[in-house]
């Protein structure tokens, strides 16, 4: 995966893990070019966002596992109204809910790169693009999404 240009303008709040560090492995993974999610060692259940216990069997501390940043658009929205002052003049933009079939069907939100007026269809294969912000304090990375190449139609 390649690094994206900055999709949204500077000035948005910097994403940080919770004070207890629960989601720190996710954010650290993105900075290292890896998409991580939790998978229970006991029962094999995948889950996202971060939790201290498995949603299925209630075992504590499900470990973090790297997954391929490939999925399918489950839902989407074209955002027309700025939700933050720095987004004025930057609308519309696309937000997608991406399902990862190879990771238990978990879903995660992100922006869809490209023309904000592009045709978007449920079930379209997408691939992750890491957007790194190394010169911000603290540095962080985001997972953005782009339509997958035709050579990879199933998002796998």
Buried (B, 14 or more C-beta within 10 A) or exposed (E): BEEBEEBBEEEEEEBEBEEEEEBBBBBBBBBEBBBBBBBBEEEEBBBBEBBEEBEBEEEEEBEBBEBBBBBBBBEBBBBEEEEEEEBEEBEEBBBBBBBBEBBBEBBBEBBBBEEBEEEBEEEBBBBBBBBBBEEEEEEBBBBBBBBBEEEEEEBE
